[in-house]
């Protein structure tokens, strides 16, 4: 009598490998699937959003022409590594130089990209959202890191103040000789979810000193460490989000 195909050990092993490969392939092609898997771990989730990407390069360095989107992704990946090392689960809204699509938005690539990022954020119910950007200003003398939040978001305001204080202490006072205050802003990434969200403008690509620093790997690492410390300080103050 022929053996049932599902009793065949070799078949089962091959099937398991194929299924695993399909799951991995789907995860790599869809940030939404990756986000959903990570969020089910049970530990606090932090979303790291690398601003811009793909056709939307953001601003460019006044001297080097470096694209903001490139630096944003570098900083986001560094921050993600620090957060993972600190025991947090991390979801990145993008991990390469790309723009997302969104099924119901076909006539506006930027809007589609932002809607997809919002979908990722809401799907994982994070303890904090950090959107990484670089700044630009008409006066090249302007420099330093500044943090923005949505005025309707109390958690975001608290996170922004903590983060701004850390950046003032570690960078702004030493580099530019001044402090910034966290400011409110009307940006989609800040109000697309009910979770504490901030935008960190890491420095001005219009300023030669900031630009030189922001492309330096050592400076990037120190900046990412400060961003991690700000997030960690905020989450440690929230008993429901702190990592044990």
N, CA, C and O of each residue as an XYZ file, in Angstrom:
976
protein
N       0.854     -1.198      0.000
C       0.000      0.000      0.000
C       0.889      1.247      0.000
O       1.863      1.317      0.749
N       0.547      2.247     -0.855
C       1.367      3.459     -0.939
C       1.231      4.294      0.322
O       0.140      4.476      0.862
N       2.368      4.793      0.772
C       2.390      5.591      2.001
C       1.773      6.961      1.759
O       1.994      7.564      0.709
N       0.991      7.463      2.733
C       0.419      8.808      2.658
C       1.544      9.830      2.550
O       2.526      9.773      3.289
N       1.384     10.770      1.613
C       2.445     11.755      1.374
C       2.806     12.555      2.619
O       3.955     12.971      2.763
N       1.845     12.782      3.529
C       2.102     13.571      4.732
C       2.786     12.764      5.817
O       3.170     13.316      6.848
N       2.945     11.461      5.601
C       3.688     10.623      6.530
C       5.150     10.494      6.098
O       5.975      9.898      6.790
N       5.436     11.065      4.950
C       6.790     11.012      4.415
C       7.640     12.100      5.070
O       7.392     13.292      4.891
N       8.646     11.668      5.832
C       9.472     12.622      6.598
C      10.203     13.593      5.689
O      10.303     14.783      5.988
N      10.709     13.085      4.586
C      11.441     13.950      3.656
C      10.546     15.043      3.112
O      10.956     16.199      3.012
N       9.312     14.674      2.758
C       8.371     15.659      2.243
C       8.090     16.748      3.269
O       8.046     17.933      2.941
N       7.901     16.330      4.505
C       7.596     17.297      5.577
C       8.747     18.282      5.758
O       8.532     19.483      5.916
N       9.990     17.750      5.731
C      11.143     18.626      5.903
C      11.253     19.634      4.762
O      11.490     20.822      4.985
N      11.077     19.137      3.531
C      11.150     20.017      2.368
C      10.064     21.078      2.425
O      10.313     22.251      2.146
N       8.843     20.653      2.792
C       7.731     21.588      2.882
C       8.000     22.676      3.910
O       7.680     23.845      3.696
N       8.591     22.275      5.029
C       8.893     23.248      6.086
C       9.887     24.284      5.598
O       9.738     25.474      5.876
N      10.911     23.832      4.866
C      11.910     24.757      4.336
C      11.287     25.727      3.343
O      11.577     26.923      3.370
N      10.428     25.210      2.464
C       9.766     26.050      1.465
C       8.892     27.094      2.125
O       8.928     28.265      1.748
N       8.102     26.679      3.114
C       7.212     27.607      3.821
C       8.030     28.694      4.513
O       7.676     29.872      4.468
N       9.137     28.286      5.158
C       9.988     29.268      5.842
C      10.554     30.276      4.859
O      10.613     31.473      5.141
N      10.972     29.773      3.692
C      11.532     30.670      2.683
C      10.507     31.668      2.187
O      10.830     32.836      1.967
N       9.264     31.216      2.007
C       8.190     32.097      1.552
C       7.908     33.175      2.589
O       7.726     34.342      2.243
N       7.871     32.782      3.871
C       7.612     33.748      4.946
C       8.703     34.803      4.994
O       8.412     35.992      5.127
N       9.974     34.372      4.886
C      11.077     35.321      4.909
C      11.009     36.272      3.726
O      11.210     37.478      3.869
N      10.721     35.709      2.546
C      10.637     36.542      1.339
C       9.551     37.587      1.469
O       9.744     38.743      1.092
N       8.409     37.184      2.001
C       7.311     38.135      2.195
C       7.694     39.209      3.199
O       7.391     40.386      3.002
N       8.356     38.810      4.268
C       8.759     39.768      5.302
C       9.729     40.793      4.752
O       9.621     41.985      5.039
N      10.702     40.307      3.940
C      11.683     41.232      3.385
C      11.080     42.201      2.401
O      11.591     43.308      2.226
N       9.997     41.803      1.751
C       9.383     42.667      0.754
C       8.317     43.575      1.321
O       7.830     44.468      0.628
N       7.942     43.358      2.587
C       6.855     44.148      3.164
C       7.179     44.596      4.570
O       7.179     43.768      5.482
N       7.460     45.888      4.789
C       7.705     46.398      6.139
C       6.532     46.142      7.060
O       6.716     46.003      8.269
N       5.319     46.077      6.505
C       4.133     45.861      7.331
C       4.176     44.477      7.971
O       3.857     44.326      9.150
N       4.572     43.463      7.194
C       4.670     42.109      7.730
C       5.765     42.039      8.776
O       5.574     41.449      9.839
N       6.917     42.638      8.483
C       8.004     42.666      9.452
C       7.537     43.316     10.746
O       7.799     42.804     11.834
N       6.850     44.439     10.626
C       6.384     45.174     11.803
C       5.450     44.320     12.635
O       5.557     44.307     13.862
N       4.543     43.613     12.001
C       3.573     42.806     12.720
C       4.256     41.688     13.490
O       3.896     41.410     14.633
N       5.241     41.045     12.870
C       5.959     39.959     13.533
C       6.715     40.474     14.751
O       6.654     39.876     15.825
N       7.431     41.588     14.580
C       8.219     42.141     15.672
C       7.342     42.577     16.831
O       7.701     42.377     17.991
N       6.202     43.167     16.528
C       5.341     43.729     17.576
C       4.789     42.662     18.500
O       4.427     42.970     19.635
N       4.712     41.407     18.049
C       4.137     40.346     18.861
C       5.113     39.771     19.871
O       4.767     38.827     20.582
N       6.308     40.305     19.956
C       7.326     39.788     20.863
C       6.972     40.036     22.319
O       7.344     39.234     23.175
N       6.270     41.110     22.633
C       5.872     41.400     24.007
C       6.700     42.487     24.662
O       6.271     43.059     25.664
N       7.879     42.790     24.124
C       8.695     43.869     24.677
C       8.273     45.212     24.084
O       7.617     45.240     23.042
N       8.637     46.331     24.729
C       8.286     47.643     24.185
C       8.812     47.824     22.767
O       9.939     47.438     22.456
N       7.990     48.410     21.921
C       8.351     48.633     20.521
C       8.631     50.118     20.297
O       7.871     50.978     20.741
N       9.716     50.401     19.612
C      10.034     51.771     19.202
C      10.094     51.799     17.679
O      10.808     51.007     17.064
N       9.343     52.710     17.078
C       9.410     52.890     15.629
C      10.457     53.947     15.307
O      10.432     55.048     15.857
N      11.372     53.606     14.416
C      12.369     54.560     13.936
C      12.059     54.840     12.473
O      12.120     53.947     11.629
N      11.729     56.079     12.191
C      11.333     56.508     10.853
C      12.458     57.307     10.217
O      12.776     58.408     10.667
N      13.064     56.748      9.162
C      14.090     57.477      8.416
C      13.388     58.357      7.390
O      12.856     57.855      6.400
N      13.385     59.650      7.617
C      12.638     60.567      6.766
C      13.047     60.526      5.303
O      14.207     60.282      4.972
N      12.060     60.773      4.423
C      12.270     60.836      2.977
C      12.680     59.464      2.426
O      12.405     58.444      3.057
N      13.330     59.428      1.265
C      13.722     58.171      0.644
C      13.269     58.085     -0.796
O      12.275     58.705     -1.175
N      13.998     57.313     -1.613
C      13.644     57.150     -3.012
C      13.694     58.461     -3.773
O      14.676     59.200     -3.696
N      12.634     58.742     -4.504
C      12.562     59.984     -5.284
C      12.506     61.226     -4.405
O      12.830     62.327     -4.850
N      12.098     61.045     -3.165
C      12.027     62.155     -2.214
C      13.314     62.180     -1.399
O      13.400     61.561     -0.339
N      14.310     62.899     -1.901
C      15.616     62.919     -1.246
C      15.733     63.910     -0.107
O      16.726     63.890      0.620
N      14.737     64.787      0.071
C      14.832     65.815      1.102
C      15.798     66.914      0.686
O      15.987     67.161     -0.505
N      16.408     67.571      1.660
C      17.362     68.638      1.354
C      18.726     68.030      1.064
O      18.944     66.836      1.268
N      19.643     68.869      0.586
C      20.992     68.395      0.281
C      22.037     69.277      0.954
O      21.795     70.454      1.219
N      23.185     68.702      1.224
C      24.268     69.435      1.862
C      24.770     70.569      0.985
O      24.991     70.386     -0.212
N      24.949     71.744      1.587
C      25.352     72.930      0.818
C      26.731     72.766      0.193
O      26.990     73.320     -0.875
N      27.620     72.015      0.838
C      28.988     71.857      0.325
C      29.209     70.517     -0.371
O      29.819     70.461     -1.438
N      28.721     69.456      0.224
C      28.998     68.123     -0.314
C      27.900     67.611     -1.234
O      28.135     66.703     -2.031
N      26.697     68.185     -1.134
C      25.575     67.699     -1.914
C      24.989     66.401     -1.407
O      24.175     65.784     -2.093
N      25.388     65.967     -0.208
C      24.856     64.728      0.362
C      23.342     64.838      0.525
O      22.827     65.883      0.921
N      22.642     63.761      0.218
C      21.184     63.778      0.317
C      20.737     63.526      1.752
O      21.267     62.659      2.448
N      19.754     64.304      2.170
C      19.193     64.122      3.506
C      18.707     62.698      3.711
O      18.958     62.100      4.757
N      18.012     62.148      2.719
C      17.445     60.801      2.860
C      18.524     59.772      3.178
O      18.284     58.827      3.930
N      19.705     59.954      2.609
C      20.825     59.037      2.853
C      21.295     59.131      4.301
O      21.475     58.113      4.969
N      21.495     60.364      4.784
C      21.928     60.557      6.160
C      20.853     60.110      7.151
O      21.162     59.526      8.190
N      19.596     60.387      6.823
C      18.506     59.960      7.708
C      18.539     58.449      7.924
O      18.375     57.967      9.045
N      18.752     57.718      6.844
C      18.761     56.253      6.947
C      19.972     55.768      7.735
O      19.860     54.831      8.525
N      21.121     56.392      7.528
C      22.304     56.024      8.304
C      22.055     56.219      9.797
O      22.344     55.337     10.605
N      21.510     57.395     10.156
C      21.248     57.688     11.560
C      20.176     56.766     12.137
O      20.287     56.304     13.273
N      19.151     56.507     11.351
C      18.063     55.644     11.816
C      18.569     54.239     12.120
O      18.175     53.634     13.117
N      19.438     53.727     11.264
C      19.979     52.384     11.480
C      20.867     52.336     12.715
O      20.839     51.361     13.466
N      21.658     53.392     12.927
C      22.486     53.443     14.134
C      21.622     53.492     15.388
O      21.883     52.778     16.357
N      20.600     54.331     15.366
C      19.694     54.425     16.504
C      19.010     53.095     16.755
O      18.862     52.677     17.903
N      18.595     52.431     15.695
C      17.936     51.129     15.834
C      18.846     50.132     16.541
O      18.383     49.362     17.382
N      20.129     50.139     16.211
C      21.067     49.208     16.839
C      21.223     49.498     18.330
O      21.281     48.574     19.142
N      21.292     50.777     18.688
C      21.375     51.132     20.107
C      20.113     50.685     20.851
O      20.195     50.159     21.960
N      18.964     50.895     20.243
C      17.700     50.502     20.881
C      17.617     48.990     21.056
O      17.180     48.503     22.099
N      18.032     48.260     20.043
C      18.027     46.797     20.155
C      18.969     46.345     21.262
O      18.653     45.437     22.031
N      20.134     46.994     21.334
C      21.083     46.664     22.385
C      20.546     46.972     23.775
O      20.942     46.344     24.757
N      19.636     47.948     23.851
C      19.024     48.319     25.122
C      17.826     47.459     25.486
O      17.211     47.672     26.530
N      17.485     46.495     24.647
C      16.400     45.571     24.970
C      15.068     45.897     24.343
O      14.071     45.240     24.643
N      15.020     46.895     23.479
C      13.768     47.260     22.825
C      13.616     46.537     21.488
O      14.598     46.152     20.852
N      12.382     46.366     21.089
C      12.090     45.888     19.745
C      11.974     47.105     18.839
O      11.361     48.105     19.214
N      12.548     47.027     17.668
C      12.583     48.181     16.768
C      11.886     47.852     15.453
O      12.107     46.795     14.862
N      11.048     48.768     15.013
C      10.421     48.687     13.693
C      10.865     49.912     12.915
O      10.667     51.038     13.372
N      11.460     49.712     11.752
C      11.863     50.812     10.886
C      10.851     50.959      9.763
O      10.427     49.966      9.171
N      10.462     52.198      9.468
C       9.480     52.401      8.397
C      10.098     52.226      7.015
O       9.382     51.999      6.041
N      11.402     52.329      6.925
C      12.101     51.950      5.688
C      13.507     51.531      6.044
O      14.101     52.046      6.992
N      14.044     50.581      5.271
C      15.392     50.088      5.518
C      16.288     50.222      4.293
O      17.419     49.737      4.283
N      15.772     50.885      3.262
C      16.578     51.141      2.066
C      16.088     52.431      1.426
O      15.197     53.099      1.950
N      16.677     52.770      0.291
C      16.368     54.038     -0.367
C      15.122     53.875     -1.235
O      15.212     53.646     -2.442
N      13.965     53.996     -0.601
C      12.721     53.724     -1.309
C      11.585     54.603     -0.815
O      11.666     55.197      0.260
N      10.532     54.678     -1.606
C       9.267     55.275     -1.186
C       8.221     54.175     -1.200
O       8.220     53.317     -2.082
N       7.337     54.206     -0.223
C       6.272     53.209     -0.154
C       5.116     53.573     -1.090
O       4.951     54.727     -1.487
N       4.340     52.573     -1.422
C       3.084     52.787     -2.126
C       1.932     52.536     -1.158
O       2.114     51.940     -0.096
N       0.757     52.995     -1.538
C      -0.438     52.792     -0.709
C      -1.613     52.554     -1.658
O      -1.829     53.337     -2.583
N      -2.374     51.479     -1.436
C      -3.391     51.066     -2.415
C      -4.367     52.154     -2.845
O      -4.704     52.246     -4.025
N      -4.824     52.975     -1.910
C      -5.859     53.954     -2.232
C      -5.312     55.288     -2.722
O      -6.084     56.191     -3.043
N      -3.975     55.424     -2.786
C      -3.365     56.684     -3.227
C      -2.448     56.392     -4.412
O      -1.388     55.788     -4.253
N      -2.867     56.826     -5.600
C      -2.084     56.555     -6.804
C      -1.604     57.822     -7.510
O      -0.778     57.752     -8.420
N      -2.117     58.974     -7.094
C      -1.791     60.215     -7.803
C      -0.822     61.106     -7.030
O      -0.514     62.212     -7.474
N      -0.332     60.633     -5.865
C       0.558     61.450     -5.045
C       1.529     60.521     -4.307
O       1.169     59.917     -3.297
N       2.760     60.411     -4.817
C       3.731     59.467     -4.255
C       4.102     59.798     -2.818
O       4.262     58.904     -1.988
N       4.237     61.097     -2.527
C       4.599     61.509     -1.169
C       3.492     61.143     -0.189
O       3.765     60.629      0.896
N       2.261     61.403     -0.563
C       1.142     61.073      0.320
C       1.034     59.567      0.528
O       0.802     59.099      1.642
N       1.204     58.815     -0.556
C       1.156     57.359     -0.442
C       2.235     56.855      0.507
O       1.986     55.980      1.337
N       3.436     57.413      0.378
C       4.541     57.020      1.242
C       4.226     57.315      2.705
O       4.466     56.475      3.572
N       3.698     58.487      2.983
C       3.389     58.860      4.361
C       2.254     58.015      4.930
O       2.304     57.617      6.094
N       1.234     57.739      4.125
C       0.129     56.900      4.591
C       0.625     55.508      4.967
O       0.176     54.922      5.952
N       1.550     54.989      4.174
C       2.097     53.662      4.468
C       2.887     53.677      5.760
O       2.795     52.743      6.557
N       3.666     54.734      5.976
C       4.411     54.855      7.233
C       3.453     54.911      8.423
O       3.683     54.282      9.456
N       2.377     55.678      8.254
C       1.381     55.746      9.316
C       0.749     54.396      9.585
O       0.478     54.053     10.736
N       0.515     53.630      8.536
C      -0.062     52.295      8.687
C       0.882     51.382      9.470
O       0.446     50.624     10.337
N       2.161     51.459      9.160
C       3.143     50.651      9.877
C       3.152     51.020     11.356
O       3.135     50.143     12.219
N       3.179     52.315     11.646
C       3.205     52.772     13.040
C       1.992     52.269     13.804
O       2.128     51.707     14.891
N       0.821     52.466     13.246
C      -0.398     52.063     13.950
C      -0.510     50.554     14.108
O      -1.141     50.075     15.051
N       0.091     49.805     13.202
C      -0.021     48.343     13.268
C       0.743     47.748     14.443
O       0.385     46.674     14.928
N       1.801     48.435     14.914
C       2.643     47.850     15.965
C       2.417     48.463     17.345
O       2.985     47.991     18.330
N       1.589     49.515     17.429
C       1.259     50.145     18.723
C       2.523     50.442     19.537
O       2.688     49.898     20.629
N       3.408     51.289     19.029
C       4.698     51.511     19.682
C       4.619     52.342     20.948
O       3.648     53.059     21.186
N       5.658     52.229     21.749
C       5.791     53.071     22.943
C       6.331     54.447     22.586
O       6.151     55.403     23.340
N       7.001     54.551     21.422
C       7.538     55.835     20.969
C       7.834     55.753     19.479
O       8.132     54.686     18.944
N       7.746     56.907     18.822
C       8.070     57.023     17.395
C       9.096     58.134     17.240
O       8.870     59.263     17.675
N      10.243     57.804     16.608
C      11.299     58.787     16.383
C      11.500     58.923     14.879
O      11.917     57.972     14.218
N      11.206     60.096     14.339
C      11.406     60.356     12.916
C      12.680     61.176     12.753
O      12.795     62.275     13.295
N      13.635     60.634     12.005
C      14.967     61.238     11.880
C      15.054     62.072     10.598
O      14.738     61.593      9.509
N      15.487     63.328     10.748
C      15.598     64.253      9.616
C      16.849     65.107      9.737
O      17.525     65.102     10.766
N      17.146     65.842      8.670
C      18.197     66.857      8.658
C      17.549     68.186      8.261
O      16.595     68.214      7.483
N      18.069     69.265      8.794
C      17.453     70.571      8.607
C      18.185     71.391      7.532
O      19.282     71.039      7.097
N      17.553     72.480      7.124
C      18.158     73.412      6.155
C      17.551     74.790      6.395
O      16.354     74.917      6.654
N      18.390     75.816      6.307
C      17.901     77.176      6.546
C      18.629     78.133      5.615
O      19.768     77.884      5.219
N      17.968     79.222      5.272
C      18.546     80.184      4.324
C      19.827     80.812      4.852
O      20.750     81.082      4.083
N      19.891     81.047      6.168
C      21.102     81.607      6.779
C      22.034     80.466      7.170
O      21.678     79.635      8.005
N      23.216     80.419      6.577
C      24.136     79.303      6.814
C      24.710     79.294      8.231
O      25.337     78.317      8.639
N      24.500     80.377      8.979
C      25.020     80.437     10.347
C      24.191     79.585     11.318
O      24.670     79.219     12.391
N      22.973     79.279     10.942
C      22.086     78.517     11.826
C      22.562     77.083     11.926
O      22.812     76.441     10.906
N      22.693     76.560     13.165
C      23.151     75.187     13.344
C      22.559     74.587     14.608
O      21.998     75.295     15.444
N      22.691     73.274     14.737
C      22.215     72.597     15.939
C      21.067     71.644     15.670
O      20.466     71.659     14.596
N      20.772     70.815     16.661
C      19.712     69.804     16.566
C      18.455     70.292     17.272
O      18.532     70.868     18.358
N      17.304     70.065     16.662
C      16.051     70.544     17.221
C      14.971     69.483     17.098
O      14.959     68.701     16.147
N      14.057     69.462     18.073
C      13.026     68.426     18.171
C      11.638     69.046     18.055
O      11.377     70.129     18.578
N      10.753     68.334     17.356
C       9.383     68.803     17.131
C       8.371     67.745     17.575
O       8.642     66.544     17.538
N       7.195     68.228     17.997
C       6.133     67.343     18.472
C       4.788     67.916     18.054
O       4.700     69.068     17.629
N       3.755     67.115     18.175
C       2.397     67.580     17.924
C       1.821     68.139     19.220
O       1.843     67.459     20.246
N       1.312     69.350     19.189
C       0.853     70.017     20.414
C      -0.297     69.289     21.096
O      -0.551     69.507     22.281
N      -1.000     68.420     20.355
C      -2.106     67.659     20.950
C      -1.641     66.359     21.605
O      -2.441     65.631     22.192
N      -0.361     66.079     21.502
C       0.198     64.812     21.970
C       1.030     65.051     23.229
O       2.186     65.465     23.145
N       0.437     64.787     24.397
C       1.148     65.033     25.652
C       2.383     64.157     25.790
O       3.427     64.614     26.255
N       2.259     62.885     25.380
C       3.411     61.999     25.438
C       4.510     62.452     24.504
O       5.689     62.402     24.854
N       4.128     62.897     23.309
C       5.099     63.403     22.363
C       5.796     64.651     22.880
O       6.998     64.828     22.680
N       5.043     65.506     23.539
C       5.631     66.726     24.123
C       6.665     66.358     25.186
O       7.757     66.924     25.227
N       6.305     65.406     26.043
C       7.227     64.984     27.092
C       8.498     64.369     26.497
O       9.609     64.676     26.928
N       8.317     63.502     25.507
C       9.475     62.890     24.843
C      10.337     63.951     24.166
O      11.564     63.882     24.222
N       9.704     64.924     23.531
C      10.436     65.982     22.828
C      11.278     66.813     23.789
O      12.425     67.144     23.488
N      10.715     67.148     24.936
C      11.446     67.956     25.923
C      12.663     67.189     26.437
O      13.756     67.745     26.542
N      12.469     65.913     26.754
C      13.583     65.088     27.232
C      14.667     64.986     26.165
O      15.855     65.122     26.457
N      14.243     64.746     24.927
C      15.208     64.602     23.835
C      15.940     65.917     23.559
O      17.151     65.924     23.337
N      15.204     67.021     23.574
C      15.833     68.318     23.315
C      16.848     68.658     24.396
O      17.923     69.179     24.096
N      16.519     68.370     25.644
C      17.466     68.617     26.735
C      18.751     67.814     26.534
O      19.850     68.321     26.763
N      18.605     66.563     26.106
C      19.782     65.719     25.883
C      20.632     66.262     24.733
O      21.860     66.276     24.825
N      19.999     66.701     23.672
C      20.731     67.245     22.526
C      21.385     68.579     22.865
O      22.499     68.862     22.425
N      20.691     69.390     23.644
C      21.292     70.653     24.082
C      22.548     70.404     24.901
O      23.576     71.053     24.709
N      22.442     69.456     25.812
C      23.564     69.140     26.706
C      24.754     68.552     25.948
O      25.892     68.971     26.156
N      24.493     67.592     25.077
C      25.583     66.842     24.443
C      26.133     67.497     23.180
O      27.277     67.243     22.804
N      25.318     68.352     22.508
C      25.758     68.880     21.218
C      25.558     70.388     21.051
O      26.499     71.099     20.700
N      24.362     70.870     21.295
C      24.058     72.254     20.925
C      24.876     73.299     21.679
O      25.356     74.266     21.088
N      25.029     73.101     22.973
C      25.785     74.082     23.750
C      27.263     74.057     23.373
O      27.897     75.104     23.247
N      27.803     72.857     23.195
C      29.226     72.738     22.863
C      29.501     73.171     21.428
O      30.518     73.811     21.162
N      28.605     72.831     20.498
C      28.838     73.121     19.097
C      28.453     74.520     18.675
O      29.232     75.218     18.025
N      27.248     74.934     19.046
C      26.760     76.229     18.598
C      26.626     77.267     19.680
O      26.332     78.428     19.396
N      26.838     76.868     20.921
C      26.781     77.816     22.024
C      25.391     78.290     22.375
O      25.238     79.359     22.967
N      24.362     77.515     22.021
C      23.002     77.913     22.360
C      22.117     76.688     22.578
O      22.422     75.582     22.131
N      21.014     76.926     23.280
C      20.031     75.877     23.502
C      18.817     76.115     22.609
O      18.495     77.253     22.264
N      18.158     75.034     22.245
C      16.882     75.117     21.542
C      15.780     74.633     22.476
O      16.028     73.884     23.420
N      14.575     75.071     22.196
C      13.395     74.533     22.875
C      12.680     73.610     21.909
O      12.669     73.854     20.702
N      12.085     72.552     22.433
C      11.263     71.680     21.601
C      10.054     72.479     21.117
O       9.452     73.224     21.891
N       9.698     72.328     19.850
C       8.617     73.110     19.255
C       7.526     72.214     18.683
O       7.781     71.073     18.298
N       6.312     72.744     18.632
C       5.219     72.004     18.012
C       5.246     72.215     16.502
O       5.694     73.253     16.015
N       4.760     71.214     15.772
C       4.726     71.293     14.315
C       3.545     70.486     13.796
O       3.101     69.528     14.429
N       3.048     70.889     12.637
C       1.943     70.177     11.993
C       2.527     69.274     10.907
O       2.631     69.669      9.746
N       2.899     68.080     11.293
C       3.478     67.112     10.372
C       2.727     65.786     10.495
O       2.396     65.346     11.596
N       2.468     65.166      9.362
C       1.663     63.941      9.352
C       2.230     62.867     10.259
O       1.478     62.206     10.975
N       3.535     62.680     10.244
C       4.138     61.613     11.037
C       3.906     61.820     12.526
O       3.984     60.870     13.304
N       3.622     63.059     12.929
C       3.401     63.363     14.342
C       1.963     63.116     14.787
O       1.720     62.804     15.952
N       1.000     63.254     13.859
C      -0.396     63.095     14.291
C      -1.111     61.924     13.631
O      -2.329     61.797     13.753
N      -0.369     61.067     12.931
C      -1.016     59.945     12.247
C      -1.347     58.797     13.182
O      -2.016     57.844     12.784
N      -0.879     58.881     14.433
C      -1.159     57.812     15.398
C      -1.323     58.418     16.786
O      -0.959     59.574     17.000
N      -1.876     57.640     17.749
C      -2.027     58.148     19.114
C      -0.800     57.905     19.988
O      -0.862     58.106     21.201
N       0.310     57.475     19.393
C       1.493     57.098     20.161
C       2.504     58.243     20.213
O       2.619     59.001     19.251
N       3.247     58.382     21.333
C       4.196     59.491     21.484
C       5.166     59.560     20.300
O       5.906     58.614     20.035
N       5.149     60.687     19.600
C       5.921     60.803     18.364
C       6.672     62.125     18.324
O       6.153     63.163     18.735
N       7.914     62.073     17.818
C       8.701     63.287     17.650
C       9.465     63.242     16.317
O       9.717     62.175     15.759
N       9.819     64.419     15.838
C      10.748     64.555     14.723
C      12.036     65.153     15.280
O      12.011     66.173     15.969
N      13.151     64.516     14.977
C      14.451     65.052     15.380
C      15.176     65.556     14.143
O      15.558     64.774     13.273
N      15.361     66.863     14.073
C      16.182     67.467     13.023
C      17.607     67.476     13.569
O      17.933     68.280     14.442
N      18.454     66.588     13.058
C      19.761     66.326     13.669
C      20.774     67.448     13.495
O      21.771     67.496     14.217
N      20.538     68.338     12.563
C      21.451     69.438     12.312
C      21.119     70.084     10.980
O      20.226     69.629     10.266
N      21.839     71.146     10.648
C      21.557     71.908      9.433
C      22.568     71.572      8.340
O      23.765     71.817      8.494
N      22.078     71.013      7.242
C      22.958     70.747      6.110
C      23.325     72.031      5.374
O      24.158     72.017      4.469
N      22.709     73.124      5.760
C      23.057     74.437      5.199
C      24.218     75.067      5.957
O      24.765     76.081      5.523
N      24.601     74.468      7.095
C      25.708     74.985      7.896
C      26.949     74.112      7.664
O      26.869     72.892      7.802
N      28.084     74.710      7.316
C      29.270     73.900      6.981
C      29.778     73.037      8.129
O      30.286     71.939      7.899
N      29.647     73.520      9.363
C      30.124     72.756     10.515
C      29.188     71.568     10.794
O      29.641     70.443     11.005
N      27.887     71.839     10.791
C      26.932     70.756     10.988
C      27.056     69.715      9.884
O      27.053     68.513     10.147
N      27.166     70.189      8.640
C      27.263     69.258      7.515
C      28.479     68.349      7.662
O      28.381     67.139      7.460
N      29.618     68.930      8.012
C      30.836     68.137      8.189
C      30.670     67.111      9.302
O      31.134     65.976      9.192
N      30.001     67.528     10.376
C      29.764     66.598     11.487
C      28.810     65.473     11.093
O      29.048     64.308     11.410
N      27.740     65.830     10.404
C      26.688     64.860     10.115
C      27.112     63.778      9.133
O      26.468     62.731      9.063
N      28.173     64.003      8.378
C      28.668     62.961      7.482
C      29.817     62.176      8.107
O      30.348     61.252      7.491
N      30.201     62.544      9.332
C      31.295     61.868     10.031
C      30.764     60.678     10.832
O      29.900     60.868     11.688
N      31.247     59.464     10.587
C      30.726     58.275     11.282
C      30.819     58.344     12.801
O      29.910     57.888     13.495
N      31.906     58.909     13.329
C      32.055     59.010     14.781
C      31.011     59.944     15.378
O      30.424     59.658     16.421
N      30.789     61.065     14.699
C      29.768     62.011     15.159
C      28.384     61.367     15.089
O      27.580     61.515     16.009
N      28.111     60.661     14.010
C      26.826     59.972     13.860
C      26.598     58.996     15.011
O      25.497     58.913     15.556
N      27.643     58.262     15.374
C      27.510     57.286     16.455
C      27.206     57.967     17.782
O      26.370     57.495     18.551
N      27.894     59.088     18.050
C      27.643     59.815     19.297
C      26.232     60.391     19.316
O      25.559     60.379     20.347
N      25.796     60.891     18.174
C      24.455     61.457     18.083
C      23.403     60.374     18.279
O      22.417     60.587     18.985
N      23.605     59.222     17.664
C      22.663     58.105     17.824
C      22.595     57.657     19.278
O      21.531     57.281     19.769
N      23.729     57.700     19.961
C      23.756     57.311     21.368
C      22.936     58.280     22.222
O      22.232     57.869     23.144
N      23.038     59.565     21.902
C      22.239     60.557     22.626
C      20.750     60.379     22.339
O      19.926     60.497     23.246
N      20.403     60.098     21.091
C      18.995     59.849     20.759
C      18.473     58.638     21.515
O      17.354     58.650     22.028
N      19.284     57.602     21.580
C      18.887     56.415     22.342
C      18.669     56.759     23.812
O      17.678     56.344     24.414
N      19.603     57.523     24.387
C      19.493     57.892     25.801
C      18.217     58.678     26.061
O      17.566     58.485     27.088
N      17.849     59.579     25.121
C      16.615     60.346     25.291
C      15.387     59.464     25.263
O      14.492     59.618     26.094
N      15.332     58.535     24.313
C      14.206     57.604     24.233
C      14.134     56.748     25.487
O      13.060     56.551     26.056
N      15.282     56.243     25.911
C      15.327     55.368     27.073
C      14.886     56.087     28.341
O      14.155     55.525     29.157
N      15.333     57.332     28.505
C      14.919     58.110     29.670
C      13.409     58.312     29.682
O      12.774     58.223     30.733
N      12.840     58.581     28.518
C      11.389     58.758     28.417
C      10.657     57.474     28.758
O       9.694     57.494     29.525
N      11.097     56.368     28.205
C      10.390     55.104     28.422
C      10.580     54.579     29.840
O       9.701     53.899     30.369
N      11.696     54.880     30.448
C      11.913     54.457     31.838
C      10.952     55.181     32.781
O      10.635     54.683     33.861
N      10.493     56.361     32.360
C       9.521     57.097     33.152
C       8.103     56.611     32.961
O       7.181     57.091     33.620
N       7.922     55.654     32.055
C       6.608     55.085     31.776
C       6.645     53.625     32.197
O       7.248     52.798     31.513
N       6.005     53.298     33.317
C       6.072     51.942     33.858
C       5.588     50.882     32.886
O       6.027     49.733     32.943
N       4.677     51.267     31.987
C       4.119     50.296     31.032
C       5.052     50.035     29.863
O       4.855     49.078     29.115
N       6.069     50.880     29.698
C       6.928     50.778     28.521
C       8.372     50.431     28.861
O       9.133     50.020     27.984
N       8.753     50.591     30.113
C      10.157     50.413     30.468
C      10.603     48.981     30.272
O       9.850     48.038     30.514
N      11.854     48.833     29.824
C      12.444     47.505     29.711
C      12.994     47.123     31.062
O      13.715     47.895     31.694
N      12.651     45.924     31.503
C      13.123     45.467     32.812
C      14.633     45.178     32.774
O      15.212     44.782     33.786
